[in-house]
């Protein structure tokens, strides 16, 4: 299978073509990303969304992130999908009962610290049967949903998108 026809789920497997594999994240950069993910979740737990989203907005990419920030969108998406597990480990350690918003905050913070222009998207369900469950959030990179069903965008109206100002445009 060529890179153009590679199925979306292939990131669960080892790289079929090492030439198209995303680069490894350097250990100091990954440590930087994990530390900032933990800090963002700590702020979320203490101060809620109002205290955590400015942290994400002002987050600067870590040392050595320039190489990852320059990746083409397809390669960056493959790398981002591989980093979901690391960010969710921090999320589950600090907020074991955290729902969609802290999960999305964790992933967006982790990827932004790596230099990727991820954003948290907060939306409201278009048809509301139960108002308590009418809001949802997910993380996007280059318009692709990373931590939810790819079709989640269809049933929701976006209320807010939050990204790191230093990571560049996420479109």
Buried (B, 14 or more C-beta within 10 A) or exposed (E): EEEEEBEEEBBEEEEEEEEEBBEEBBEEBBEBBBEBBBBBBBBBBEEEBEBBBEBBEEBBBBEBBEEBBEBEEBBBBBBBBBBBEBBBEBBEEBBEEBEBBBBBBBBBBBBBBBBBBBBBBBBEBEEEEEEEEBBBBBBBBBEBBBBBEEEBBEEBEEEEEBBBEBBEEBE
